[in-house]
Amino acid sequence: MRFVKTTLGAMAAVLLCGAGPALASTETMLKADVPFAFEVNGRPMPAGKYVVQRDDESPSVLIIRGTNKGNHATALVSTTPDNGQDPAGSRSALAFKRHDNNYSLSSVWQSNGEGFDVNHR
């Protein structure tokens, strides 16, 4: 499922996602199917399926991994809590900012009231 929202001239594409099971030293926050290529701190990520995990030892660090066959894209990002409102209501979501025809990951929402802004380098 997808939900698209436009705010203050920047387009945020929000993908509704389902949480998955916890792994050994990481917690799976959500799974997403991103229909477009995007960037995470300048690192190109192709369109496809992704899992977002939180490092148990460093909860402000998120790991974004491609899960499609042939998609081994991985990015680590530092985050800060977002005290705003989940753009997808109470569902898990990824939010992107659009710059021309490029998208960059801007925030990750586990649930309403529990969101994390990506700290850009």
HUSULJO-V425340 format. One record per helix or strand. SS is the DSSP state (H for helix, E for strand). FROM is the first residue (numbers start at 0). TO is the last residue. Records with the same first field share a line. If there is no record, write none. Layout:
# HUSULJO-V425340
SS=FROM-TO / FROM-TO
This chain:
# HUSULJO-V425340
E=1-6 / 9-17 / 25-33 / 37-39 / 42-44 / 47-54 / 57-65 / 73-81 / 91-98 / 101-110 / 113-117
